[in-house]
Amino acid sequence: MILARVEGYVVATKKNAKMTGSKFLFVRPLLIDPANPKVFKPGTNTVIAVDELGAGEGEVVLIVQGSSARLGAKDKDTPVDAMVIGIVDTVDVKKEILYRANA
């Protein structure tokens, strides 16, 4: 699983028929900064993830990629490479809250 922040949305009106009704999120993985483990460091890459949970911009989510993403899809034959599997409430590292939803 990968911790990521939702940075935006992707709209594709023309897509594979199995993706009809799917919401696409533009997400950036979050890393723990080794120099300061009490803060997140944004990753350098971005990912487009299918979201069936209703995550919004700025929220922190858990995503999976590859075959795990396909297992989370409605149909295991759906062409999905990344999927949101959770909307994060809190992240606690070394007894410090790094993220709290709606804070």
Rosetta silent file (secondary structure, phi, psi, omega in degrees, C-alpha in Angstrom):
SEQUENCE: MILARVEGYVVATKKNAKMTGSKFLFVRPLLIDPANPKVFKPGTNTVIAVDELGAGEGEVVLIVQGSSARLGAKDKDTPVDAMVIGIVDTVDVKKEILYRANA
SCORE:     score description
SCORE:     0.000 S_00000001
   1 L     0.000  152.312 -178.133    0.000    0.000    0.000 S_00000001
   2 E  -127.598  133.630  175.222    1.035    3.557   -0.681 S_00000001
   3 E   -87.315  130.857 -177.186    0.109    6.665    1.277 S_00000001
   4 E  -146.619  156.644  176.300   -0.755    9.542   -1.091 S_00000001
   5 E  -106.788  136.496  178.179   -2.377   12.976   -1.132 S_00000001
   6 E   -74.921  120.881 -179.558   -5.128   13.780   -3.622 S_00000001
   7 E  -103.475  -17.092 -179.270   -3.932   16.682   -5.760 S_00000001
   8 E   173.723 -166.907 -175.717   -6.758   16.813   -8.276 S_00000001
   9 E  -126.042  155.623  174.357   -9.077   14.996  -10.623 S_00000001
  10 E  -123.552  127.748  178.577   -8.847   13.602  -14.124 S_00000001
  11 L  -110.418  127.182  177.663  -11.911   13.623  -16.360 S_00000001
  12 L  -134.338  101.809 -178.085  -12.022   11.278  -19.343 S_00000001
  13 L   -74.042  -28.574  175.733  -15.364   11.174  -21.114 S_00000001
  14 L  -105.769  117.861 -177.576  -14.066    8.643  -23.646 S_00000001
  15 L  -156.427  173.098  176.081  -12.638    5.571  -21.944 S_00000001
  16 L   -53.742  137.362 -176.436  -12.767    1.788  -21.829 S_00000001
  17 H   -56.288  -32.570  179.275  -16.376    0.678  -21.320 S_00000001
  18 H   -68.859  -13.993 -178.813  -15.443   -1.124  -18.087 S_00000001
  19 H   -96.681    1.479  179.367  -14.360    2.235  -16.655 S_00000001
  20 L   -58.909  130.652 -179.616  -17.748    3.930  -17.169 S_00000001
  21 L    88.040   -5.168 -179.789  -18.798    5.597  -13.929 S_00000001
  22 L   -82.343  143.238  176.123  -15.280    5.491  -12.472 S_00000001
  23 E  -102.017  134.258 -179.233  -13.771    8.588  -10.840 S_00000001
  24 E  -110.213  131.122  177.983  -10.076    9.226  -11.462 S_00000001
  25 E  -112.362  143.497  173.865   -7.855   11.011   -8.937 S_00000001
  26 E   -95.561  111.502 -175.081   -4.468   12.609   -9.504 S_00000001
  27 E  -123.304  151.944  176.570   -2.439   11.597   -6.421 S_00000001
  28 E  -121.530  121.867  177.042    1.131   12.136   -5.186 S_00000001
  29 E   -56.470  148.907  178.082    2.719    9.564   -2.864 S_00000001
  30 E  -111.528  137.141  179.310    3.825   10.820    0.558 S_00000001
  31 E  -119.350  153.917  171.817    7.132    9.845    2.139 S_00000001
  32 E   -84.561  126.322 -179.067    8.453   10.257    5.648 S_00000001
  33 L   -73.618  115.693 -179.193   11.371   12.679    5.503 S_00000001
  34 L   -59.629  -30.734 -179.971   14.385   10.889    7.056 S_00000001
  35 L   -72.910  -27.391 -179.939   15.858   14.252    8.089 S_00000001
  36 L  -146.730   85.344 -173.913   12.637   15.174    9.900 S_00000001
  37 L   -68.015    4.356  178.900   10.388   12.141   10.504 S_00000001
  38 L   -96.723    5.636  178.059    7.639   14.373   11.900 S_00000001
  39 L  -137.408  154.503  174.426    6.700   15.705    8.453 S_00000001
  40 E   -82.914  149.408  172.041    5.728   14.298    5.080 S_00000001
  41 E  -119.466  125.622 -179.276    7.872   14.816    2.044 S_00000001
  42 E   -68.179  141.670  176.686    5.975   14.687   -1.271 S_00000001
  43 L   -69.915  167.595 -178.790    7.132   12.027   -3.693 S_00000001
  44 L   -88.978  -17.985 -179.401    8.502   12.986   -7.086 S_00000001
  45 L  -101.772  165.783  174.575    6.048   10.902   -9.090 S_00000001
  46 L  -128.488  158.184 -176.168    2.299   11.151   -9.534 S_00000001
  47 E  -136.981  144.990  170.420   -0.296    8.443  -10.107 S_00000001
  48 E   -99.672  121.969 -176.892   -3.795    8.353  -11.525 S_00000001
  49 E  -122.411  141.419  174.543   -5.922    6.154   -9.253 S_00000001
  50 E   -76.077  135.948 -178.408   -9.506    4.947   -9.588 S_00000001
  51 E  -125.051  117.722  175.565  -11.620    6.080   -6.635 S_00000001
  52 L  -111.045    7.117 -176.395  -14.867    4.389   -5.642 S_00000001
  53 L  -103.993  -16.322  178.700  -14.830    5.757   -2.073 S_00000001
  54 L    90.972   32.720  177.843  -15.378    9.470   -2.716 S_00000001
  55 L   -68.359  153.233 -179.331  -12.020   10.972   -1.707 S_00000001
  56 L  -122.587  168.203 -179.045  -11.552   14.686   -2.249 S_00000001
  57 L   -57.192  134.460  179.859   -8.761   17.077   -3.078 S_00000001
  58 L    91.172  -17.626 -179.969   -6.262   17.485   -0.221 S_00000001
  59 L   -74.710  156.259  175.521   -7.251   14.244    1.508 S_00000001
  60 E  -100.134  133.160 -176.442   -4.735   11.523    2.259 S_00000001
  61 E  -129.862  162.438  170.906   -5.574    8.118    0.823 S_00000001
  62 E  -102.507  129.908  176.367   -4.216    4.590    0.693 S_00000001
  63 E  -123.527  154.681  171.864   -3.663    3.262   -2.805 S_00000001
  64 E  -124.454  156.860 -179.103   -2.629   -0.081   -4.213 S_00000001
  65 E  -129.099  165.269  176.272   -1.184   -0.783   -7.624 S_00000001
  66 L    70.294 -141.578 -175.813   -0.944   -3.681  -10.052 S_00000001
  67 H   -62.367  -29.514  176.984   -2.834   -6.906   -9.444 S_00000001
  68 H   -64.200  -35.734  178.168   -3.975   -5.677   -6.015 S_00000001
  69 H   -67.188  -41.991  178.730   -5.731   -2.757   -7.716 S_00000001
  70 H   -63.847  -35.177  178.486   -7.549   -5.082  -10.101 S_00000001
  71 H   -66.053  -28.854  179.263   -8.718   -7.192   -7.149 S_00000001
  72 H   -82.402  -12.285 -179.222  -10.259   -4.059   -5.616 S_00000001
  73 L   -75.822  163.793  178.981  -12.136   -3.185   -8.811 S_00000001
  74 L   -58.817  -37.918 -177.193  -15.760   -4.156   -9.462 S_00000001
  75 L  -128.611  129.257 -176.140  -14.630   -6.647  -12.088 S_00000001
  76 L   -65.889  -11.008  177.861  -11.238   -8.374  -11.932 S_00000001
  77 L   -97.208    9.387  178.636  -10.873   -7.861  -15.692 S_00000001
  78 L   -73.090  136.754 -178.824  -11.093   -4.058  -15.372 S_00000001
  79 L   -77.697   75.277 -177.381   -7.986   -2.282  -16.744 S_00000001
  80 L  -117.166  132.057  176.575   -6.936   -0.690  -13.434 S_00000001
  81 L  -109.893  -20.489  177.853   -3.345   -0.129  -12.332 S_00000001
  82 E  -144.991  137.857 -177.530   -3.963    1.995   -9.210 S_00000001
  83 E  -142.590  140.300  174.234   -6.969    2.145   -6.892 S_00000001
  84 E   -76.870  125.409  178.631   -7.909    4.028   -3.735 S_00000001
  85 E  -115.082   -4.195  178.362   -8.682    1.454   -1.037 S_00000001
  86 E  -165.201  146.842  172.261   -8.960    3.783    1.949 S_00000001
  87 E  -106.160  121.178 -169.992   -9.424    7.397    3.001 S_00000001
  88 L   -77.135  135.236  174.587   -7.041    8.074    5.886 S_00000001
  89 L   -89.548  -50.671  179.139   -8.282    9.465    9.218 S_00000001
  90 E  -144.915  154.160  170.875   -4.926    9.875   10.964 S_00000001
  91 E  -127.495  124.012 -177.665   -1.241    9.149   10.466 S_00000001
  92 E  -121.826  119.612  178.377    0.841    8.770   13.623 S_00000001
  93 E  -126.243  124.554  179.994    4.637    8.425   13.396 S_00000001
  94 L    53.356   43.551  177.834    6.787    8.196   16.505 S_00000001
  95 L    63.643   22.252  175.521    3.813    9.270   18.648 S_00000001
  96 E  -120.150  131.625  177.648    3.374   12.453   16.593 S_00000001
  97 E   -78.386  114.913  177.473    0.255   13.048   14.495 S_00000001
  98 E   -88.257  -27.957 -178.788    1.458   13.896   10.977 S_00000001
  99 E  -151.132  137.544  172.187   -2.032   14.052    9.507 S_00000001
 100 E  -137.328  126.489 -179.969   -5.563   14.209   10.847 S_00000001
 101 L   -60.120  141.536  178.285   -8.534   14.402    8.488 S_00000001
 102 L    58.470   30.686  179.130  -10.511   17.643    8.732 S_00000001
 103 L   -97.748    0.000    0.000   -7.892   19.225   10.980 S_00000001
